[in-house]
Amino acid sequence: MEPVYLTFILMLSIFVGFELITKVPATLHTPLMSGANAISGVTVVGAISLAGTGQQDLANWLGAAAVALASINVVGGYMVTDRMLAMFKKKGA
């Protein structure tokens, strides 16, 4: 694909993503974060398969970096989701 088209797709996705995120009400942030964590879990599986191919050094490094970053995203997302859900629990005596 032409680099011009790829750049256009990237810029369009940044714009659409920004517009969608700014329109989300505060009550939907926790469910959306849980969905994003599930997507990051899929990213971890894909990155593990990329890192384990052994074909090129660059692919192995990018795969390892993707595994690390997606894992941080998953763990951090679940920690934030758990903390937000804990705010709705009643305080015990």
C-alpha positions as CSV (number, residue, x, y, z in Angstrom):
1,M,0.0,0.0,0.0
2,E,1.2,3.5,-0.7
3,P,2.6,5.4,2.2
4,V,0.3,8.3,1.4
5,Y,-2.8,6.1,2.0
6,L,-1.3,4.6,5.1
7,T,-0.7,8.1,6.5
8,F,-4.2,9.1,5.6
9,I,-5.6,6.1,7.4
10,L,-3.5,6.8,10.5
11,M,-4.6,10.5,10.6
12,L,-8.3,9.5,10.1
13,S,-8.1,6.9,12.8
14,I,-6.5,9.4,15.3
15,F,-9.2,12.0,14.5
16,V,-12.1,9.5,14.8
17,G,-10.6,8.0,18.0
18,F,-10.3,11.4,19.6
19,E,-13.8,12.3,18.7
20,L,-15.2,9.1,20.1
21,I,-13.3,9.2,23.3
22,T,-14.3,12.8,24.1
23,K,-18.0,11.9,23.6
24,V,-18.0,9.1,26.2
25,P,-19.9,9.9,29.4
26,A,-18.2,9.3,32.7
27,T,-20.6,6.4,33.6
28,L,-19.3,4.3,30.8
29,H,-15.6,4.6,31.5
30,T,-15.4,1.4,33.6
31,P,-17.2,-0.9,31.1
32,L,-15.2,0.5,28.2
33,M,-11.9,0.0,30.2
34,S,-12.8,-3.6,30.7
35,G,-13.4,-4.0,27.0
36,A,-10.1,-2.4,26.2
37,N,-8.4,-4.8,28.6
38,A,-9.9,-7.7,26.7
39,I,-8.6,-6.2,23.4
40,S,-5.1,-5.8,25.0
41,G,-5.3,-9.5,26.0
42,V,-5.7,-10.3,22.3
43,T,-2.8,-8.1,21.6
44,V,-0.6,-10.0,24.1
45,V,-1.5,-13.3,22.3
46,G,-0.7,-11.9,18.9
47,A,2.6,-10.3,20.2
48,I,3.7,-13.6,21.7
49,S,3.1,-15.4,18.4
50,L,5.1,-12.6,16.6
51,A,7.9,-12.8,19.2
52,G,8.2,-16.5,18.9
53,T,8.6,-16.8,15.1
54,G,12.4,-16.5,15.2
55,Q,12.4,-15.2,11.6
56,Q,14.0,-11.7,12.0
57,D,15.7,-10.0,14.9
58,L,13.5,-6.9,14.4
59,A,10.3,-8.9,14.6
60,N,11.5,-10.6,17.8
61,W,12.3,-7.3,19.4
62,L,9.1,-5.6,18.3
63,G,7.1,-8.7,19.5
64,A,8.9,-8.6,22.9
65,A,8.2,-4.9,23.3
66,A,4.6,-5.4,22.3
67,V,4.2,-8.2,24.9
68,A,5.7,-6.0,27.6
69,L,3.6,-2.9,26.8
70,A,0.3,-4.8,26.3
71,S,0.9,-6.7,29.6
72,I,1.5,-3.4,31.4
73,N,-1.7,-2.1,29.8
74,V,-3.7,-5.2,30.9
75,V,-2.5,-5.3,34.5
76,G,-2.9,-1.5,34.9
77,G,-6.3,-1.5,33.4
78,Y,-7.6,-4.2,35.6
79,M,-6.1,-2.5,38.7
80,V,-7.9,0.8,37.8
81,T,-11.1,-1.1,37.0
82,D,-10.9,-2.9,40.4
83,R,-10.3,0.3,42.2
84,M,-13.3,2.0,40.4
85,L,-15.6,-0.9,41.2
86,A,-14.5,-0.8,44.9
87,M,-15.8,2.7,45.1
88,F,-19.3,1.4,44.6
89,K,-19.1,-1.2,47.4
90,K,-20.8,-0.4,50.7
91,K,-18.5,0.2,53.6
92,G,-18.6,-2.6,56.1
93,A,-18.7,-2.1,59.9
